[in-house]
Amino acid sequence: MYAGTHDDIPLVINVAGRFHMREGLKQRFGDDIFERVEQGPVEQKTMTEKGDTIEWHLIKEDLEERATLDMAPYCAAIKRSKVLTIHGTADSVISVQDGQQIAEKIAGSKIVVVQDADHNFRTNGTAQQMIDAAVQFIKDNS
């Protein structure tokens, strides 16, 4: 979103980025999240990598703000920044189609699709493939 607002940075690397916000919210919080939040704040618990639990509340205003965020204008506004999108085919958090749509909406951008990569690029050398693609993009555009 920063590049779509300011377009003042030379290179952007988008890793496993989301294009369709509403679908992502349903996927993350459940298909019924919009109905549940109508009843009041929805308690959430998130576990950190250290195993600590963070408790927070999802409220209707925040949910609606995120759900109505249209990424297409942000993508279309990027004119000067060179953008690489990297996405995995096994990403169960954000569909690879989201990454493809981001790349399609940004003129001149590139996409690297990493076979069998999950959302965090933890499977069988996929992290190295992601890193290699990012490093090569930086080298090619520096």
N, CA, C and O atoms as a GROMACS GRO file, in nm:
protein
  568
    1MET      N    1   0.082  -0.119   0.000
    1MET     CA    2   0.000   0.000   0.000
    1MET      C    3   0.086   0.126   0.000
    1MET      O    4   0.048   0.227  -0.058
    2TYR      N    5   0.202   0.119   0.065
    2TYR     CA    6   0.289   0.237   0.068
    2TYR      C    7   0.328   0.276  -0.074
    2TYR      O    8   0.317   0.393  -0.112
    3ALA      N    9   0.375   0.179  -0.151
    3ALA     CA   10   0.418   0.211  -0.288
    3ALA      C   11   0.302   0.263  -0.372
    3ALA      O   12   0.322   0.349  -0.457
    4GLY      N   13   0.182   0.213  -0.348
    4GLY     CA   14   0.066   0.260  -0.422
    4GLY      C   15   0.022   0.399  -0.381
    4GLY      O   16  -0.047   0.467  -0.457
    5THR      N   17   0.060   0.441  -0.263
    5THR     CA   18   0.026   0.575  -0.215
    5THR      C   19   0.133   0.676  -0.250
    5THR      O   20   0.102   0.788  -0.291
    6HIS      N   21   0.260   0.637  -0.235
    6HIS     CA   22   0.370   0.732  -0.251
    6HIS      C   23   0.455   0.709  -0.376
    6HIS      O   24   0.508   0.804  -0.434
    7ASP      N   25   0.468   0.584  -0.419
    7ASP     CA   26   0.544   0.547  -0.539
    7ASP      C   27   0.682   0.613  -0.541
    7ASP      O   28   0.728   0.662  -0.644
    8ASP      N   29   0.748   0.614  -0.426
    8ASP     CA   30   0.877   0.683  -0.416
    8ASP      C   31   0.992   0.591  -0.374
    8ASP      O   32   1.099   0.639  -0.338
    9ILE      N   33   0.970   0.461  -0.379
    9ILE     CA   34   1.078   0.368  -0.349
    9ILE      C   35   1.110   0.289  -0.475
    9ILE      O   36   1.019   0.252  -0.549
   10PRO      N   37   1.236   0.263  -0.500
   10PRO     CA   38   1.272   0.203  -0.628
   10PRO      C   39   1.231   0.057  -0.644
   10PRO      O   40   1.190   0.016  -0.752
   11LEU      N   41   1.241  -0.022  -0.537
   11LEU     CA   42   1.211  -0.164  -0.547
   11LEU      C   43   1.116  -0.208  -0.437
   11LEU      O   44   1.127  -0.165  -0.322
   12VAL      N   45   1.022  -0.295  -0.474
   12VAL     CA   46   0.929  -0.352  -0.379
   12VAL      C   47   0.928  -0.503  -0.402
   12VAL      O   48   0.914  -0.550  -0.515
   13ILE      N   49   0.943  -0.577  -0.293
   13ILE     CA   50   0.930  -0.722  -0.300
   13ILE      C   51   0.811  -0.761  -0.213
   13ILE      O   52   0.814  -0.744  -0.091
   14ASN      N   53   0.709  -0.812  -0.277
   14ASN     CA   54   0.584  -0.852  -0.213
   14ASN      C   55   0.587  -1.004  -0.197
   14ASN      O   56   0.585  -1.077  -0.295
   15VAL      N   57   0.591  -1.050  -0.074
   15VAL     CA   58   0.596  -1.194  -0.048
   15VAL      C   59   0.462  -1.239   0.008
   15VAL      O   60   0.421  -1.197   0.116
   16ALA      N   61   0.395  -1.326  -0.067
   16ALA     CA   62   0.269  -1.386  -0.025
   16ALA      C   63   0.165  -1.281   0.014
   16ALA      O   64   0.098  -1.294   0.116
   17GLY      N   65   0.153  -1.177  -0.067
   17GLY     CA   66   0.061  -1.068  -0.038
   17GLY      C   67  -0.082  -1.099  -0.075
   17GLY      O   68  -0.110  -1.180  -0.164
   18ARG      N   69  -0.174  -1.033  -0.006
   18ARG     CA   70  -0.316  -1.054  -0.029
   18ARG      C   71  -0.373  -0.946  -0.121
   18ARG      O   72  -0.338  -0.829  -0.109
   19PHE      N   73  -0.461  -0.987  -0.211
   19PHE     CA   74  -0.532  -0.895  -0.299
   19PHE      C   75  -0.678  -0.882  -0.258
   19PHE      O   76  -0.733  -0.772  -0.256
   20HIS      N   77  -0.742  -0.994  -0.227
   20HIS     CA   78  -0.885  -0.996  -0.190
   20HIS      C   79  -0.899  -0.998  -0.039
   20HIS      O   80  -0.891  -1.104   0.023
   21MET      N   81  -0.920  -0.882   0.019
   21MET     CA   82  -0.921  -0.869   0.164
   21MET      C   83  -1.039  -0.940   0.231
   21MET      O   84  -1.020  -1.007   0.332
   22ARG      N   85  -1.159  -0.926   0.177
   22ARG     CA   86  -1.277  -0.986   0.240
   22ARG      C   87  -1.261  -1.137   0.253
   22ARG      O   88  -1.291  -1.194   0.358
   23GLU      N   89  -1.216  -1.201   0.148
   23GLU     CA   90  -1.198  -1.346   0.152
   23GLU      C   91  -1.094  -1.386   0.254
   23GLU      O   92  -1.107  -1.488   0.322
   24GLY      N   93  -0.990  -1.306   0.266
   24GLY     CA   94  -0.887  -1.334   0.364
   24GLY      C   95  -0.939  -1.328   0.506
   24GLY      O   96  -0.899  -1.406   0.592
   25LEU      N   97  -1.028  -1.235   0.532
   25LEU     CA   98  -1.087  -1.223   0.665
   25LEU      C   99  -1.173  -1.344   0.698
   25LEU      O  100  -1.170  -1.394   0.810
   26LYS      N  101  -1.249  -1.389   0.601
   26LYS     CA  102  -1.331  -1.509   0.623
   26LYS      C  103  -1.242  -1.630   0.647
   26LYS      O  104  -1.270  -1.713   0.734
   27GLN      N  105  -1.136  -1.639   0.570
   27GLN     CA  106  -1.046  -1.752   0.586
   27GLN      C  107  -0.979  -1.750   0.724
   27GLN      O  108  -0.966  -1.854   0.788
   28ARG      N  109  -0.938  -1.634   0.766
   28ARG     CA  110  -0.866  -1.624   0.894
   28ARG      C  111  -0.958  -1.638   1.015
   28ARG      O  112  -0.922  -1.704   1.112
   29PHE      N  113  -1.076  -1.574   1.010
   29PHE     CA  114  -1.162  -1.568   1.128
   29PHE      C  115  -1.288  -1.654   1.119
   29PHE      O  116  -1.362  -1.665   1.217
   30GLY      N  117  -1.312  -1.716   1.004
   30GLY     CA  118  -1.431  -1.800   0.986
   30GLY      C  119  -1.531  -1.734   0.893
   30GLY      O  120  -1.544  -1.612   0.890
   31ASP      N  121  -1.603  -1.816   0.819
   31ASP     CA  122  -1.700  -1.766   0.723
   31ASP      C  123  -1.808  -1.678   0.787
   31ASP      O  124  -1.867  -1.594   0.720
   32ASP      N  125  -1.832  -1.699   0.916
   32ASP     CA  126  -1.938  -1.625   0.984
   32ASP      C  127  -1.888  -1.503   1.060
   32ASP      O  128  -1.961  -1.448   1.143
   33ILE      N  129  -1.766  -1.460   1.035
   33ILE     CA  130  -1.707  -1.351   1.113
   33ILE      C  131  -1.789  -1.223   1.105
   33ILE      O  132  -1.801  -1.151   1.204
   34PHE      N  133  -1.845  -1.193   0.990
   34PHE     CA  134  -1.921  -1.068   0.975
   34PHE      C  135  -2.050  -1.072   1.057
   34PHE      O  136  -2.095  -0.969   1.106
   35GLU      N  137  -2.109  -1.191   1.071
   35GLU     CA  138  -2.228  -1.204   1.155
   35GLU      C  139  -2.189  -1.197   1.303
   35GLU      O  140  -2.258  -1.132   1.382
   36ARG      N  141  -2.081  -1.262   1.341
   36ARG     CA  142  -2.039  -1.264   1.482
   36ARG      C  143  -2.002  -1.125   1.531
   36ARG      O  144  -2.035  -1.088   1.644
   37VAL      N  145  -1.932  -1.047   1.449
   37VAL     CA  146  -1.888  -0.915   1.493
   37VAL      C  147  -2.006  -0.818   1.505
   37VAL      O  148  -1.995  -0.716   1.574
   38GLU      N  149  -2.117  -0.848   1.440
   38GLU     CA  150  -2.238  -0.767   1.456
   38GLU      C  151  -2.289  -0.773   1.599
   38GLU      O  152  -2.354  -0.680   1.646
   39GLN      N  153  -2.261  -0.883   1.669
   39GLN     CA  154  -2.307  -0.902   1.807
   39GLN      C  155  -2.219  -0.829   1.908
   39GLN      O  156  -2.255  -0.816   2.025
   40GLY      N  157  -2.104  -0.782   1.862
   40GLY     CA  158  -2.009  -0.714   1.950
   40GLY      C  159  -1.867  -0.761   1.922
   40GLY      O  160  -1.846  -0.844   1.834
   41PRO      N  161  -1.770  -0.708   1.996
   41PRO     CA  162  -1.630  -0.747   1.973
   41PRO      C  163  -1.611  -0.899   1.982
   41PRO      O  164  -1.671  -0.965   2.067
   42VAL      N  165  -1.528  -0.952   1.895
   42VAL     CA  166  -1.500  -1.094   1.892
   42VAL      C  167  -1.362  -1.117   1.953
   42VAL      O  168  -1.262  -1.066   1.902
   43GLU      N  169  -1.358  -1.193   2.061
   43GLU     CA  170  -1.231  -1.220   2.129
   43GLU      C  171  -1.143  -1.309   2.042
   43GLU      O  172  -1.189  -1.408   1.984
   44GLN      N  173  -1.018  -1.272   2.034
   44GLN     CA  174  -0.921  -1.348   1.955
   44GLN      C  175  -0.800  -1.380   2.042
   44GLN      O  176  -0.766  -1.305   2.134
   45LYS      N  177  -0.736  -1.491   2.012
   45LYS     CA  178  -0.612  -1.528   2.079
   45LYS      C  179  -0.511  -1.564   1.971
   45LYS      O  180  -0.540  -1.640   1.879
   46THR      N  181  -0.392  -1.509   1.986
   46THR     CA  182  -0.285  -1.534   1.891
   46THR      C  183  -0.164  -1.583   1.970
   46THR      O  184  -0.129  -1.526   2.073
   47MET      N  185  -0.101  -1.690   1.921
   47MET     CA  186   0.017  -1.741   1.987
   47MET      C  187   0.142  -1.690   1.916
   47MET      O  188   0.152  -1.696   1.793
   48THR      N  189   0.235  -1.640   1.994
   48THR     CA  190   0.361  -1.591   1.938
   48THR      C  191   0.454  -1.709   1.912
   48THR      O  192   0.428  -1.821   1.955
   49GLU      N  193   0.561  -1.682   1.841
   49GLU     CA  194   0.660  -1.786   1.815
   49GLU      C  195   0.721  -1.839   1.944
   49GLU      O  196   0.766  -1.954   1.949
   50LYS      N  197   0.724  -1.758   2.048
   50LYS     CA  198   0.779  -1.800   2.177
   50LYS      C  199   0.678  -1.880   2.259
   50LYS      O  200   0.710  -1.930   2.367
   51GLY      N  201   0.556  -1.891   2.209
   51GLY     CA  202   0.454  -1.966   2.280
   51GLY      C  203   0.365  -1.883   2.371
   51GLY      O  204   0.277  -1.937   2.437
   52ASP      N  205   0.388  -1.753   2.374
   52ASP     CA  206   0.304  -1.664   2.455
   52ASP      C  207   0.171  -1.642   2.382
   52ASP      O  208   0.165  -1.643   2.259
   53THR      N  209   0.065  -1.622   2.460
   53THR     CA  210  -0.066  -1.596   2.402
   53THR      C  211  -0.099  -1.448   2.417
   53THR      O  212  -0.087  -1.390   2.525
   54ILE      N  213  -0.141  -1.389   2.307
   54ILE     CA  214  -0.185  -1.249   2.307
   54ILE      C  215  -0.336  -1.251   2.284
   54ILE      O  216  -0.384  -1.310   2.187
   55GLU      N  217  -0.409  -1.187   2.373
   55GLU     CA  218  -0.554  -1.178   2.359
   55GLU      C  219  -0.592  -1.038   2.310
   55GLU      O  220  -0.538  -0.938   2.358
   56TRP      N  221  -0.685  -1.032   2.214
   56TRP     CA  222  -0.729  -0.905   2.160
   56TRP      C  223  -0.871  -0.919   2.110
   56TRP      O  224  -0.925  -1.029   2.100
   57HIS      N  225  -0.933  -0.806   2.078
   57HIS     CA  226  -1.071  -0.806   2.032
   57HIS      C  227  -1.081  -0.748   1.891
   57HIS      O  228  -1.024  -0.642   1.861
   58LEU      N  229  -1.152  -0.819   1.808
   58LEU     CA  230  -1.180  -0.773   1.672
   58LEU      C  231  -1.314  -0.699   1.676
   58LEU      O  232  -1.415  -0.754   1.720
   59ILE      N  233  -1.313  -0.574   1.630
   59ILE     CA  234  -1.436  -0.496   1.633
   59ILE      C  235  -1.487  -0.470   1.491
   59ILE      O  236  -1.412  -0.476   1.394
   60LYS      N  237  -1.614  -0.442   1.482
   60LYS     CA  238  -1.682  -0.426   1.354
   60LYS      C  239  -1.614  -0.320   1.266
   60LYS      O  240  -1.594  -0.343   1.147
   61GLU      N  241  -1.580  -0.206   1.324
   61GLU     CA  242  -1.522  -0.097   1.245
   61GLU      C  243  -1.389  -0.139   1.180
   61GLU      O  244  -1.363  -0.108   1.064
   62ASP      N  245  -1.306  -0.209   1.257
   62ASP     CA  246  -1.178  -0.254   1.202
   62ASP      C  247  -1.197  -0.360   1.095
   62ASP      O  248  -1.129  -0.360   0.992
   63LEU      N  249  -1.290  -0.450   1.119
   63LEU     CA  250  -1.319  -0.556   1.023
   63LEU      C  251  -1.369  -0.496   0.892
   63LEU      O  252  -1.324  -0.535   0.784
   64GLU      N  253  -1.462  -0.403   0.900
   64GLU     CA  254  -1.516  -0.340   0.780
   64GLU      C  255  -1.411  -0.259   0.705
   64GLU      O  256  -1.407  -0.258   0.582
   65GLU      N  257  -1.325  -0.190   0.781
   65GLU     CA  258  -1.220  -0.113   0.717
   65GLU      C  259  -1.130  -0.204   0.634
   65GLU      O  260  -1.096  -0.172   0.520
   66ARG      N  261  -1.093  -0.317   0.690
   66ARG     CA  262  -1.007  -0.411   0.618
   66ARG      C  263  -1.082  -0.477   0.503
   66ARG      O  264  -1.027  -0.493   0.394
   67ALA      N  265  -1.206  -0.515   0.526
   67ALA     CA  266  -1.285  -0.586   0.425
   67ALA      C  267  -1.310  -0.502   0.300
   67ALA      O  268  -1.317  -0.555   0.190
   68THR      N  269  -1.322  -0.372   0.319
   68THR     CA  270  -1.353  -0.285   0.206
   68THR      C  271  -1.228  -0.227   0.140
   68THR      O  272  -1.238  -0.147   0.046
   69LEU      N  273  -1.112  -0.266   0.188
   69LEU     CA  274  -0.988  -0.218   0.129
   69LEU      C  275  -0.972  -0.277  -0.011
   69LEU      O  276  -0.960  -0.399  -0.027
   70ASP      N  277  -0.972  -0.192  -0.110
   70ASP     CA  278  -0.960  -0.233  -0.250
   70ASP      C  279  -0.815  -0.216  -0.293
   70ASP      O  280  -0.766  -0.103  -0.305
   71MET      N  281  -0.747  -0.324  -0.317
   71MET     CA  282  -0.605  -0.319  -0.352
   71MET      C  283  -0.581  -0.277  -0.497
   71MET      O  284  -0.471  -0.232  -0.530
   72ALA      N  285  -0.680  -0.290  -0.583
   72ALA     CA  286  -0.661  -0.259  -0.726
   72ALA      C  287  -0.612  -0.117  -0.749
   72ALA      O  288  -0.516  -0.099  -0.826
   73PRO      N  289  -0.671  -0.013  -0.688
   73PRO     CA  290  -0.620   0.122  -0.712
   73PRO      C  291  -0.477   0.142  -0.660
   73PRO      O  292  -0.398   0.214  -0.722
   74TYR      N  293  -0.444   0.079  -0.548
   74TYR     CA  294  -0.307   0.089  -0.497
   74TYR      C  295  -0.209   0.027  -0.597
   74TYR      O  296  -0.103   0.083  -0.624
   75CYS      N  297  -0.246  -0.088  -0.649
   75CYS     CA  298  -0.160  -0.154  -0.747
   75CYS      C  299  -0.146  -0.070  -0.874
   75CYS      O  300  -0.036  -0.052  -0.927
   76ALA      N  301  -0.257  -0.019  -0.924
   76ALA     CA  302  -0.257   0.059  -1.047
   76ALA      C  303  -0.179   0.189  -1.033
   76ALA      O  304  -0.128   0.240  -1.132
   77ALA      N  305  -0.170   0.242  -0.912
   77ALA     CA  306  -0.101   0.370  -0.890
   77ALA      C  307   0.051   0.356  -0.890
   77ALA      O  308   0.122   0.456  -0.895
   78ILE      N  309   0.100   0.235  -0.885
   78ILE     CA  310   0.245   0.214  -0.884
   78ILE      C  311   0.298   0.231  -1.025
   78ILE      O  312   0.266   0.153  -1.115
   79LYS      N  313   0.377   0.334  -1.044
   79LYS     CA  314   0.432   0.365  -1.177
   79LYS      C  315   0.584   0.360  -1.180
   79LYS      O  316   0.643   0.311  -1.277
   80ARG      N  317   0.649   0.410  -1.076
   80ARG     CA  318   0.795   0.418  -1.075
   80ARG      C  319   0.860   0.300  -1.005
   80ARG      O  320   0.968   0.256  -1.046
   81SER      N  321   0.799   0.249  -0.902
   81SER     CA  322   0.857   0.138  -0.828
   81SER      C  323   0.855   0.012  -0.913
   81SER      O  324   0.757  -0.018  -0.980
   82LYS      N  325   0.965  -0.062  -0.908
   82LYS     CA  326   0.969  -0.194  -0.971
   82LYS      C  327   0.928  -0.294  -0.865
   82LYS      O  328   0.976  -0.291  -0.752
   83VAL      N  329   0.836  -0.384  -0.904
   83VAL     CA  330   0.775  -0.473  -0.806
   83VAL      C  331   0.793  -0.619  -0.846
   83VAL      O  332   0.769  -0.659  -0.960
   84LEU      N  333   0.837  -0.698  -0.748
   84LEU     CA  334   0.843  -0.843  -0.762
   84LEU      C  335   0.747  -0.903  -0.660
   84LEU      O  336   0.752  -0.869  -0.542
   85THR      N  337   0.661  -0.991  -0.706
   85THR     CA  338   0.574  -1.067  -0.618
   85THR      C  339   0.625  -1.210  -0.615
   85THR      O  340   0.650  -1.270  -0.720
   86ILE      N  341   0.639  -1.265  -0.494
   86ILE     CA  342   0.680  -1.404  -0.476
   86ILE      C  343   0.570  -1.473  -0.399
   86ILE      O  344   0.527  -1.426  -0.293
   87HIS      N  345   0.523  -1.586  -0.452
   87HIS     CA  346   0.411  -1.656  -0.388
   87HIS      C  347   0.430  -1.806  -0.407
   87HIS      O  348   0.485  -1.850  -0.508
   88GLY      N  349   0.385  -1.883  -0.310
   88GLY     CA  350   0.396  -2.028  -0.316
   88GLY      C  351   0.268  -2.095  -0.362
   88GLY      O  352   0.158  -2.047  -0.335
   89THR      N  353   0.284  -2.206  -0.432
   89THR     CA  354   0.167  -2.280  -0.482
   89THR      C  355   0.093  -2.353  -0.371
   89THR      O  356  -0.025  -2.386  -0.388
   90ALA      N  357   0.159  -2.380  -0.259
   90ALA     CA  358   0.095  -2.454  -0.149
   90ALA      C  359   0.055  -2.361  -0.035
   90ALA      O  360   0.036  -2.407   0.078
   91ASP      N  361   0.042  -2.234  -0.063
   91ASP     CA  362   0.004  -2.137   0.040
   91ASP      C  363  -0.144  -2.156   0.075
   91ASP      O  364  -0.231  -2.130  -0.008
   92SER      N  365  -0.171  -2.202   0.196
   92SER     CA  366  -0.309  -2.223   0.239
   92SER      C  367  -0.365  -2.102   0.313
   92SER      O  368  -0.482  -2.101   0.351
   93VAL      N  369  -0.283  -2.000   0.334
   93VAL     CA  370  -0.326  -1.878   0.402
   93VAL      C  371  -0.375  -1.775   0.301
   93VAL      O  372  -0.481  -1.716   0.318
   94ILE      N  373  -0.296  -1.754   0.196
   94ILE     CA  374  -0.332  -1.660   0.090
   94ILE      C  375  -0.311  -1.732  -0.044
   94ILE      O  376  -0.200  -1.777  -0.074
   95SER      N  377  -0.414  -1.742  -0.120
   95SER     CA  378  -0.409  -1.814  -0.246
   95SER      C  379  -0.307  -1.754  -0.342
   95SER      O  380  -0.289  -1.632  -0.347
   96VAL      N  381  -0.241  -1.840  -0.416
   96VAL     CA  382  -0.146  -1.793  -0.517
   96VAL      C  383  -0.215  -1.703  -0.620
   96VAL      O  384  -0.150  -1.619  -0.682
   97GLN      N  385  -0.345  -1.720  -0.637
   97GLN     CA  386  -0.420  -1.633  -0.729
   97GLN      C  387  -0.417  -1.487  -0.682
   97GLN      O  388  -0.419  -1.396  -0.765
   98ASP      N  389  -0.413  -1.464  -0.551
   98ASP     CA  390  -0.399  -1.327  -0.501
   98ASP      C  391  -0.268  -1.267  -0.550
   98ASP      O  392  -0.265  -1.154  -0.598
   99GLY      N  393  -0.161  -1.341  -0.538
   99GLY     CA  394  -0.031  -1.294  -0.586
   99GLY      C  395  -0.031  -1.267  -0.735
   99GLY      O  396   0.026  -1.168  -0.782
  100GLN      N  397  -0.096  -1.355  -0.810
  100GLN     CA  398  -0.104  -1.336  -0.955
  100GLN      C  399  -0.184  -1.212  -0.989
  100GLN      O  400  -0.149  -1.140  -1.083
  101GLN      N  401  -0.290  -1.186  -0.916
  101GLN     CA  402  -0.369  -1.065  -0.944
  101GLN      C  403  -0.292  -0.938  -0.910
  101GLN      O  404  -0.302  -0.838  -0.981
  102ILE      N  405  -0.216  -0.942  -0.802
  102ILE     CA  406  -0.132  -0.827  -0.769
  102ILE      C  407  -0.036  -0.800  -0.884
  102ILE      O  408  -0.024  -0.686  -0.929
  103ALA      N  409   0.030  -0.902  -0.930
  103ALA     CA  410   0.127  -0.886  -1.040
  103ALA      C  411   0.060  -0.836  -1.168
  103ALA      O  412   0.117  -0.755  -1.240
  104GLU      N  413  -0.060  -0.884  -1.195
  104GLU     CA  414  -0.134  -0.840  -1.314
  104GLU      C  415  -0.173  -0.693  -1.306
  104GLU      O  416  -0.176  -0.625  -1.408
  105LYS      N  417  -0.203  -0.644  -1.187
  105LYS     CA  418  -0.253  -0.507  -1.171
  105LYS      C  419  -0.142  -0.402  -1.165
  105LYS      O  420  -0.169  -0.282  -1.177
  106ILE      N  421  -0.017  -0.446  -1.147
  106ILE     CA  422   0.095  -0.352  -1.141
  106ILE      C  423   0.171  -0.360  -1.272
  106ILE      O  424   0.236  -0.460  -1.302
  107ALA      N  425   0.164  -0.254  -1.350
  107ALA     CA  426   0.229  -0.252  -1.480
  107ALA      C  427   0.379  -0.278  -1.466
  107ALA      O  428   0.447  -0.216  -1.384
  108GLY      N  429   0.428  -0.370  -1.546
  108GLY     CA  430   0.572  -0.398  -1.549
  108GLY      C  431   0.624  -0.481  -1.433
  108GLY      O  432   0.744  -0.503  -1.422
  109SER      N  433   0.536  -0.528  -1.347
  109SER     CA  434   0.583  -0.607  -1.234
  109SER      C  435   0.613  -0.750  -1.278
  109SER      O  436   0.577  -0.792  -1.388
  110LYS      N  437   0.680  -0.822  -1.190
  110LYS     CA  438   0.715  -0.962  -1.216
  110LYS      C  439   0.659  -1.047  -1.105
  110LYS      O  440   0.637  -1.000  -0.993
  111ILE      N  441   0.636  -1.174  -1.135
  111ILE     CA  442   0.595  -1.269  -1.033
  111ILE      C  443   0.681  -1.393  -1.043
  111ILE      O  444   0.712  -1.440  -1.152
  112VAL      N  445   0.720  -1.445  -0.928
  112VAL     CA  446   0.787  -1.574  -0.918
  112VAL      C  447   0.697  -1.662  -0.834
  112VAL      O  448   0.667  -1.631  -0.719
  113VAL      N  449   0.653  -1.773  -0.892
  113VAL     CA  450   0.570  -1.869  -0.821
  113VAL      C  451   0.659  -1.986  -0.782
  113VAL      O  452   0.719  -2.052  -0.867
  114VAL      N  453   0.668  -2.010  -0.652
  114VAL     CA  454   0.755  -2.115  -0.600
  114VAL      C  455   0.672  -2.240  -0.575
  114VAL      O  456   0.581  -2.241  -0.492
  115GLN      N  457   0.703  -2.345  -0.649
  115GLN     CA  458   0.630  -2.470  -0.638
  115GLN      C  459   0.642  -2.528  -0.497
  115GLN      O  460   0.751  -2.531  -0.439
  116ASP      N  461   0.530  -2.572  -0.444
  116ASP     CA  462   0.521  -2.640  -0.314
  116ASP      C  463   0.552  -2.552  -0.194
  116ASP      O  464   0.562  -2.603  -0.082
  117ALA      N  465   0.568  -2.422  -0.213
  117ALA     CA  466   0.596  -2.332  -0.100
  117ALA      C  467   0.467  -2.301  -0.025
  117ALA      O  468   0.365  -2.268  -0.086
  118ASP      N  469   0.473  -2.312   0.108
  118ASP     CA  470   0.360  -2.273   0.191
  118ASP      C  471   0.369  -2.122   0.218
  118ASP      O  472   0.455  -2.053   0.162
  119HIS      N  473   0.283  -2.072   0.303
  119HIS     CA  474   0.277  -1.928   0.327
  119HIS      C  475   0.408  -1.872   0.385
  119HIS      O  476   0.445  -1.758   0.357
  120ASN      N  477   0.476  -1.952   0.464
  120ASN     CA  478   0.601  -1.907   0.527
  120ASN      C  479   0.726  -1.965   0.461
  120ASN      O  480   0.836  -1.951   0.514
  121PHE      N  481   0.709  -2.029   0.347
  121PHE     CA  482   0.822  -2.085   0.271
  121PHE      C  483   0.907  -2.178   0.358
  121PHE      O  484   1.029  -2.168   0.362
  122ARG      N  485   0.839  -2.269   0.428
  122ARG     CA  486   0.908  -2.361   0.519
  122ARG      C  487   0.932  -2.499   0.460
  122ARG      O  488   0.997  -2.582   0.523
  123THR      N  489   0.882  -2.526   0.342
  123THR     CA  490   0.889  -2.661   0.287
  123THR      C  491   1.007  -2.679   0.192
  123THR      O  492   1.027  -2.599   0.100
  124ASN      N  493   1.084  -2.783   0.215
  124ASN     CA  494   1.188  -2.834   0.125
  124ASN      C  495   1.261  -2.732   0.038
  124ASN      O  496   1.247  -2.734  -0.084
  125GLY      N  497   1.336  -2.646   0.098
  125GLY     CA  498   1.420  -2.554   0.022
  125GLY      C  499   1.348  -2.437  -0.041
  125GLY      O  500   1.408  -2.361  -0.117
  126THR      N  501   1.220  -2.421  -0.012
  126THR     CA  502   1.146  -2.312  -0.076
  126THR      C  503   1.188  -2.175  -0.022
  126THR      O  504   1.179  -2.075  -0.093
  127ALA      N  505   1.235  -2.171   0.102
  127ALA     CA  506   1.284  -2.043   0.156
  127ALA      C  507   1.403  -1.995   0.075
  127ALA      O  508   1.414  -1.876   0.044
  128GLN      N  509   1.492  -2.086   0.041
  128GLN     CA  510   1.608  -2.049  -0.038
  128GLN      C  511   1.568  -2.001  -0.177
  128GLN      O  512   1.627  -1.908  -0.231
  129GLN      N  513   1.466  -2.064  -0.236
  129GLN     CA  514   1.418  -2.021  -0.366
  129GLN      C  515   1.361  -1.879  -0.359
  129GLN      O  516   1.382  -1.798  -0.449
  130MET      N  517   1.288  -1.850  -0.250
  130MET     CA  518   1.233  -1.717  -0.230
  130MET      C  519   1.345  -1.615  -0.214
  130MET      O  520   1.342  -1.508  -0.275
  131ILE      N  521   1.444  -1.649  -0.133
  131ILE     CA  522   1.558  -1.559  -0.112
  131ILE      C  523   1.634  -1.538  -0.242
  131ILE      O  524   1.670  -1.424  -0.274
  132ASP      N  525   1.658  -1.644  -0.316
  132ASP     CA  526   1.731  -1.633  -0.443
  132ASP      C  527   1.657  -1.541  -0.541
  132ASP      O  528   1.719  -1.460  -0.610
  133ALA      N  529   1.524  -1.555  -0.547
  133ALA     CA  530   1.445  -1.471  -0.638
  133ALA      C  531   1.455  -1.325  -0.597
  133ALA      O  532   1.469  -1.237  -0.682
  134ALA      N  533   1.448  -1.298  -0.466
  134ALA     CA  534   1.456  -1.161  -0.417
  134ALA      C  535   1.594  -1.102  -0.444
  134ALA      O  536   1.605  -0.988  -0.490
  135VAL      N  537   1.698  -1.177  -0.415
  135VAL     CA  538   1.835  -1.128  -0.438
  135VAL      C  539   1.858  -1.102  -0.586
  135VAL      O  540   1.918  -1.000  -0.622
  136GLN      N  541   1.812  -1.192  -0.671
  136GLN     CA  542   1.831  -1.172  -0.815
  136GLN      C  543   1.756  -1.048  -0.864
  136GLN      O  544   1.808  -0.974  -0.948
  137PHE      N  545   1.636  -1.026  -0.813
  137PHE     CA  546   1.558  -0.907  -0.849
  137PHE      C  547   1.633  -0.780  -0.809
  137PHE      O  548   1.639  -0.684  -0.886
  138ILE      N  549   1.690  -0.780  -0.691
  138ILE     CA  550   1.766  -0.663  -0.645
  138ILE      C  551   1.889  -0.643  -0.733
  138ILE      O  552   1.918  -0.530  -0.773
  139LYS      N  553   1.961  -0.750  -0.763
  139LYS     CA  554   2.079  -0.739  -0.849
  139LYS      C  555   2.042  -0.687  -0.988
  139LYS      O  556   2.109  -0.599  -1.043
  140ASP      N  557   1.935  -0.741  -1.044
  140ASP     CA  558   1.892  -0.701  -1.179
  140ASP      C  559   1.846  -0.557  -1.187
  140ASP      O  560   1.846  -0.497  -1.294
  141ASN      N  561   1.805  -0.500  -1.073
  141ASN     CA  562   1.747  -0.367  -1.075
  141ASN      C  563   1.827  -0.263  -0.996
  141ASN      O  564   1.776  -0.157  -0.963
  142SER      N  565   1.951  -0.294  -0.968
  142SER     CA  566   2.036  -0.200  -0.892
  142SER      C  567   2.136  -0.133  -0.983
  142SER      O  568   2.216  -0.051  -0.938
   0.00000   0.00000   0.00000
